Amino acid sequence: MVWDYAEVNPLCDKGGSFAASVEIVAGALTGCAANGLVAAAVQLDAVHTTLAQDAIVSTDPPYYDNINYADLSDFFYVWLRRSLRDIFPDLFETLATPKMEELVATAYRHGSREDADAFFLKGMTEAMHRLAEQAHPEFPVTIYYAFKHPKTRARLGRSAPAGRRSWMQ
């Protein structure tokens, strides 16, 4: 994965253009049936939520110390907060995105590499158990996870599969 931007001309008539994007969204919306359900946006962490009870779960969990989403999110959060704080006061009550609860192993947030590793493994174990308990019993849970193999092997002294099994058992 490369953190880059798409180099698409928004004024062309090809995929990725503004017109094509509007057409895709409009097509998706026409396929949505109005059924009286109400949607809500909330900030919750997977370790403590009960929101997924009997849900079909397909998730892409945090990647150990590979991507700090909360740090990345601040780039957009400050502008969203400025324009949407009056509409969604609970979602934008903080000056920046919450970081301490984010399930990533970052030593600068937890004091040391060992404490960061322990925080991540404990949190991921709890989150996976919570998902397993709450998932719909008739559907499989799908988890997409990219393991940071070479660096983790050297630091923890074990291979990627053993690292995965340690929190998925």
Summary of the structure (lengths in Angstrom):
residues: 169
radius of gyration: 19.6
end to end distance: 28.1
largest distance: 53.3
contacts: 346
relative contact order: 0.14
helix: 43%
strand: 4%
